[in-house]
Amino acid sequence: MTTKQDYRKMERLLLDIFGKKNCTKKQAIDDALSHLSLTEEQMRDSSTNGKKNIMKSKLGAVLAELCAKEILVADKDGVYTLAKTRPVIIHEEKCEAAILAALKEAPMTRAALRARLEEEFGTKRTASEKDDARLYTAIGTVLARLQKSGLILSENGRFALCKQCTATPDCSVELASLRAEYLARVHSMGGEFFEHYFMNLLEKYVTLHGKTVLENTTVGGSEDGGIDGILTTRDCLGFEERVLVQTKNRHMTFSERDMRGFYGAQRAAGGSRGIFATTGTFHEGAARFLALLPDLVGIDGYRLFDMARETLYGIKKSGGRLAVDTRVIG
């Protein structure tokens, strides 16, 4: 498993390499390997499960994440370089916390919310226009979700907390802030952590709701066929189910195509049920596709947080308040 400390070490190592020179992905990974204290025997071992190939795979994942964050950019020849101006990374859960905090003070128009969040997140202080566009998209998505859930209302072009939230505004704001902190911490721990964490969370959740867990296996690896975990359960009548799980610890919106791909993998592997779990969100098309299938469920970052609150796994009660449990999520 790649720990948070291992991930940060690899990230710093790659950033140090690109800080000194521009190079290809292969050159950067080879350079990084020379700094990871592998023995001569490990460096000679080119087998799939050898230490060298495992570390190359992890370095490649970290490099891909740096590109996704636009910290690194590649030219047409595949040469990577550090971006001159790093755009701001936009997370919907942080937008939600910021919007609720703003509306706690007073009703605001969409334009006023945009201006406030631009200043708070610093998107106007970067040269990139992509982070501005992502912020506007996130604000629109969050406002629609908050209206649908009844937390906020829109009247005469202004958004405001509903009457219940206005009576206890700290509650809704604190919950949104806790969700943002929880998802940010889970995301920072990497994909391998999320696979194990979610499978443990899922076991606690189904047990809480009356199922008996017969098997809980984390598959993982590059040859997993799109299946990251297997949970076999039995209900009170003795019926058994084999639930196949795919996890994606990414702050992104997943499409219907992603759902269809996993559904195909689930059916091919003989699973009676499937769960696609992510710290991100689902596109409307993906949500509609999931709603049509009785044997496939999508769990996004919001539902993940609710499961953690209900089971108190990753979330704990401290002094009568909820907080992230750093014993589980370091």
C-alpha positions as CSV (number, residue, x, y, z in Angstrom):
1,M,0.0,0.0,0.0
2,T,1.2,3.5,-0.8
3,T,1.0,5.5,2.4
4,K,0.5,9.2,2.4
5,Q,4.1,9.7,3.4
6,D,5.3,7.5,0.5
7,Y,3.1,9.4,-2.0
8,R,4.4,12.8,-0.8
9,K,8.0,11.6,-0.9
10,M,7.6,10.5,-4.6
11,E,5.8,13.7,-5.4
12,R,8.6,15.8,-3.9
13,L,11.2,13.7,-5.7
14,L,9.6,14.1,-9.1
15,L,9.1,17.8,-8.6
16,D,12.7,18.1,-7.7
17,I,13.7,16.3,-10.9
18,F,11.5,18.5,-13.1
19,G,12.7,21.6,-11.2
20,K,16.3,20.9,-12.5
21,K,15.5,19.7,-16.0
22,N,12.7,19.0,-18.6
23,C,12.5,15.3,-19.5
24,T,10.3,12.5,-20.7
25,K,8.2,10.3,-18.4
26,K,10.6,7.4,-18.7
27,Q,13.6,9.6,-18.0
28,A,12.0,11.0,-14.9
29,I,10.9,7.6,-13.5
30,D,14.4,6.1,-14.2
31,D,16.0,9.1,-12.4
32,A,13.6,8.8,-9.5
33,L,14.3,5.1,-9.1
34,S,17.9,5.8,-8.6
35,H,16.9,7.8,-5.5
36,L,14.6,5.2,-3.9
37,S,17.3,3.0,-2.3
38,L,16.6,-0.2,-4.3
39,T,19.2,-2.9,-4.1
40,E,21.1,-4.0,-7.2
41,E,19.2,-7.3,-7.2
42,Q,15.9,-5.4,-7.1
43,M,17.0,-3.2,-9.9
44,R,17.8,-6.3,-12.0
45,D,14.5,-7.9,-11.3
46,S,12.1,-6.9,-14.1
47,S,9.3,-9.3,-13.1
48,T,5.7,-7.9,-12.9
49,N,5.6,-8.2,-9.1
50,G,9.2,-7.1,-8.6
51,K,10.0,-4.1,-6.4
52,K,11.3,-2.2,-9.4
53,N,8.2,-2.5,-11.5
54,I,5.9,-1.8,-8.5
55,M,7.8,1.4,-7.7
56,K,7.7,2.4,-11.4
57,S,4.0,1.9,-11.4
58,K,3.6,4.1,-8.3
59,L,5.8,6.8,-9.7
60,G,3.8,6.8,-12.9
61,A,0.6,7.2,-10.9
62,V,2.1,10.2,-9.0
63,L,3.3,11.7,-12.3
64,A,-0.2,11.3,-13.8
65,E,-1.7,13.0,-10.8
66,L,0.7,16.0,-11.2
67,C,-0.4,16.3,-14.8
68,A,-4.0,16.1,-13.9
69,K,-3.5,18.9,-11.4
70,E,-1.7,20.8,-14.3
71,I,1.5,21.1,-12.2
72,L,3.3,19.3,-15.0
73,V,2.6,19.9,-18.7
74,A,3.9,17.9,-21.7
75,D,4.7,19.1,-25.2
76,K,4.0,17.2,-28.5
77,D,7.3,15.2,-28.1
78,G,6.3,13.9,-24.7
79,V,8.8,16.1,-22.8
80,Y,7.4,17.3,-19.4
81,T,8.0,20.6,-17.7
82,L,6.8,22.4,-14.6
83,A,3.9,24.7,-15.4
84,K,4.9,28.4,-15.0
85,T,1.7,29.2,-13.2
86,R,-0.1,26.6,-11.3
87,P,-3.9,26.7,-11.6
88,V,-6.1,26.3,-8.5
89,I,-7.5,22.9,-8.0
90,I,-11.3,23.1,-7.5
91,H,-13.1,20.6,-5.2
92,E,-16.9,20.7,-5.1
93,E,-17.1,19.9,-1.4
94,K,-14.9,22.9,-0.6
95,C,-17.1,25.1,-2.9
96,E,-20.2,23.8,-0.9
97,A,-18.6,24.7,2.4
98,A,-17.7,28.2,1.1
99,I,-21.1,28.8,-0.4
100,L,-22.9,27.8,2.8
101,A,-20.6,30.0,4.9
102,A,-21.3,32.9,2.6
103,L,-25.1,32.4,2.7
104,K,-24.9,32.1,6.5
105,E,-24.0,35.8,6.5
106,A,-26.6,37.0,4.0
107,P,-28.5,36.0,0.8
108,M,-26.4,36.5,-2.3
109,T,-26.7,36.4,-6.1
110,R,-24.8,33.9,-8.2
111,A,-22.5,36.7,-9.5
112,A,-21.7,37.8,-5.9
113,L,-21.0,34.2,-4.9
114,R,-18.7,33.8,-7.9
115,A,-16.8,37.0,-7.0
116,R,-16.4,35.9,-3.4
117,L,-15.2,32.4,-4.2
118,E,-12.8,33.7,-6.9
119,E,-11.2,35.8,-4.2
120,E,-11.3,33.1,-1.6
121,F,-9.8,30.4,-3.8
122,G,-7.5,32.7,-5.8
123,T,-8.5,31.7,-9.3
124,K,-8.2,35.3,-10.6
125,R,-4.6,35.5,-9.4
126,T,-3.5,32.7,-11.8
127,A,-2.8,33.0,-15.5
128,S,-4.9,30.0,-16.4
129,E,-8.5,30.5,-17.3
130,K,-9.3,26.8,-16.8
131,D,-9.5,27.1,-13.0
132,D,-12.0,30.0,-13.4
133,A,-14.2,27.8,-15.7
134,R,-14.0,24.9,-13.2
135,L,-14.9,27.1,-10.4
136,Y,-18.0,28.4,-12.2
137,T,-19.0,24.8,-13.1
138,A,-18.6,23.7,-9.5
139,I,-20.6,26.6,-8.2
140,G,-23.5,25.8,-10.6
141,T,-23.4,22.1,-9.7
142,V,-23.3,22.8,-5.9
143,L,-26.1,25.4,-6.1
144,A,-28.3,23.0,-8.0
145,R,-27.6,20.2,-5.5
146,L,-28.3,22.4,-2.5
147,Q,-31.6,23.6,-4.0
148,K,-32.6,20.0,-4.7
149,S,-31.8,18.9,-1.2
150,G,-33.8,21.9,0.3
151,L,-30.8,23.4,2.1
152,I,-31.1,26.7,0.1
153,L,-33.8,28.6,-1.8
154,S,-33.7,30.9,-4.7
155,E,-35.9,34.0,-4.9
156,N,-35.6,37.1,-7.0
157,G,-32.1,36.1,-8.3
158,R,-30.7,35.6,-4.7
159,F,-29.8,32.4,-3.0
160,A,-30.5,32.0,0.8
161,L,-30.4,29.3,3.4
162,C,-33.8,27.7,4.0
163,K,-35.7,28.6,7.2
164,Q,-34.5,25.5,9.0
165,C,-30.8,26.2,8.2
166,T,-31.3,29.9,9.0
167,A,-32.4,28.8,12.5
168,T,-29.3,26.8,13.0
169,P,-26.8,28.0,10.3
170,D,-23.8,26.6,12.1
171,C,-25.0,23.0,11.8
172,S,-25.2,23.0,8.0
173,V,-22.0,25.0,7.6
174,E,-20.0,22.8,10.0
175,L,-21.3,19.6,8.3
176,A,-20.2,20.9,4.9
177,S,-16.8,21.9,6.3
178,L,-16.4,18.4,7.9
179,R,-17.4,16.7,4.6
180,A,-14.8,18.8,2.7
181,E,-12.1,17.9,5.3
182,Y,-13.0,14.3,5.2
183,L,-13.0,13.9,1.4
184,A,-9.8,15.9,1.1
185,R,-8.0,13.7,3.6
186,V,-9.3,10.5,2.0
187,H,-8.2,11.8,-1.5
188,S,-4.7,12.7,-0.2
189,M,-4.2,9.1,0.9
190,G,-4.2,7.7,-2.6
191,G,-5.9,4.9,-4.5
192,E,-4.6,1.9,-2.7
193,F,-5.6,3.3,0.7
194,F,-9.1,4.0,-0.7
195,E,-9.5,0.5,-1.9
196,H,-8.8,-1.0,1.6
197,Y,-10.7,1.8,3.4
198,F,-13.8,1.5,1.3
199,M,-14.0,-2.3,1.6
200,N,-13.7,-2.0,5.4
201,L,-16.3,0.8,5.5
202,L,-18.6,-1.3,3.3
203,E,-18.3,-4.3,5.6
204,K,-19.2,-2.2,8.6
205,Y,-22.1,-0.6,6.8
206,V,-23.8,-3.8,5.5
207,T,-23.2,-5.4,8.9
208,L,-24.9,-2.5,10.6
209,H,-27.9,-3.0,8.2
210,G,-28.3,-6.7,9.1
211,K,-26.0,-8.6,6.6
212,T,-23.4,-11.2,7.6
213,V,-20.1,-10.8,5.7
214,L,-18.6,-14.1,4.5
215,E,-15.8,-12.7,2.5
216,N,-14.1,-9.3,2.2
217,T,-11.2,-9.3,-0.3
218,T,-9.3,-6.4,-1.8
219,V,-8.1,-7.4,-5.3
220,G,-6.1,-4.4,-6.5
221,G,-3.2,-4.4,-8.9
222,S,-3.0,-3.7,-12.6
223,E,-4.4,-7.1,-13.6
224,D,-7.6,-6.8,-11.5
225,G,-9.9,-6.6,-14.6
226,G,-11.6,-3.5,-13.3
227,I,-12.6,-5.2,-10.0
228,D,-10.9,-3.8,-6.8
229,G,-12.9,-5.6,-4.1
230,I,-15.2,-8.6,-3.5
231,L,-17.7,-8.7,-0.7
232,T,-19.8,-11.8,-0.2
233,T,-22.8,-11.5,2.2
234,R,-25.7,-13.5,3.6
235,D,-29.0,-12.1,4.7
236,C,-31.3,-13.4,7.5
237,L,-33.0,-15.8,5.1
238,G,-29.7,-17.4,4.0
239,F,-29.5,-15.7,0.6
240,E,-26.0,-15.0,-0.5
241,E,-24.7,-12.2,-2.7
242,R,-21.3,-11.7,-4.3
243,V,-20.8,-7.9,-4.6
244,L,-18.0,-6.7,-6.9
245,V,-16.5,-3.2,-6.2
246,Q,-14.6,-0.7,-8.2
247,T,-13.0,2.3,-6.4
248,K,-11.8,5.6,-7.8
249,N,-10.2,8.0,-5.4
250,R,-10.4,10.9,-7.8
251,H,-11.9,14.4,-7.6
252,M,-13.7,14.1,-11.0
253,T,-17.1,13.5,-12.6
254,F,-17.6,10.0,-13.9
255,S,-19.6,9.4,-17.1
256,E,-22.1,6.8,-18.2
257,R,-19.3,5.2,-20.2
258,D,-17.4,4.6,-17.0
259,M,-20.5,2.9,-15.5
260,R,-21.0,0.8,-18.6
261,G,-17.4,-0.3,-18.5
262,F,-17.6,-1.4,-14.9
263,Y,-21.0,-3.1,-15.4
264,G,-19.5,-5.2,-18.1
265,A,-16.6,-6.2,-15.9
266,Q,-19.1,-7.0,-13.1
267,R,-21.2,-9.3,-15.3
268,A,-18.1,-10.9,-16.8
269,A,-16.8,-11.7,-13.3
270,G,-20.1,-13.2,-12.2
271,G,-21.0,-10.7,-9.6
272,S,-24.7,-10.6,-8.5
273,R,-24.3,-6.9,-7.5
274,G,-21.8,-4.1,-8.3
275,I,-20.7,-1.0,-6.5
276,F,-18.8,1.9,-8.1
277,A,-17.4,4.0,-5.3
278,T,-15.6,7.3,-5.7
279,T,-14.6,10.4,-3.8
280,G,-15.8,12.3,-6.9
281,T,-19.3,12.7,-8.5
282,F,-21.4,11.2,-11.2
283,H,-22.5,13.0,-14.4
284,E,-26.3,13.2,-15.0
285,G,-26.1,10.6,-17.7
286,A,-24.2,8.2,-15.4
287,A,-26.8,8.8,-12.6
288,R,-29.7,8.0,-15.1
289,F,-27.9,4.8,-16.2
290,L,-27.4,3.7,-12.6
291,A,-31.1,4.3,-11.8
292,L,-32.1,1.9,-14.5
293,L,-30.0,-1.0,-13.1
294,P,-31.2,-2.9,-10.0
295,D,-27.8,-4.6,-9.6
296,L,-25.4,-1.6,-9.9
297,V,-25.0,1.2,-7.3
298,G,-22.9,4.3,-7.5
299,I,-21.5,5.8,-4.3
300,D,-20.2,9.3,-4.6
301,G,-18.2,11.5,-2.1
302,Y,-21.4,12.7,-0.4
303,R,-22.8,9.2,0.2
304,L,-19.4,8.0,1.2
305,F,-19.3,10.7,3.9
306,D,-22.8,9.7,5.0
307,M,-21.7,6.1,5.4
308,A,-18.7,7.1,7.4
309,R,-20.9,9.2,9.7
310,E,-23.4,6.4,10.2
311,T,-20.7,3.7,10.9
312,L,-18.3,6.1,12.7
313,Y,-15.5,4.7,10.6
314,G,-13.3,7.6,9.5
315,I,-15.5,9.9,11.4
316,K,-15.6,10.0,15.2
317,K,-17.6,11.8,17.9
318,S,-15.4,14.0,20.0
319,G,-16.8,16.3,22.7
320,G,-20.3,15.9,21.4
321,R,-19.2,16.9,17.9
322,L,-18.2,15.0,14.8
323,A,-14.6,15.1,13.5
324,V,-12.4,13.2,11.1
325,D,-10.8,10.2,12.8
326,T,-7.1,10.6,12.0
327,R,-6.5,7.1,13.5
328,V,-8.2,5.7,10.4
329,I,-7.5,8.5,7.9
330,G,-4.0,9.8,8.7
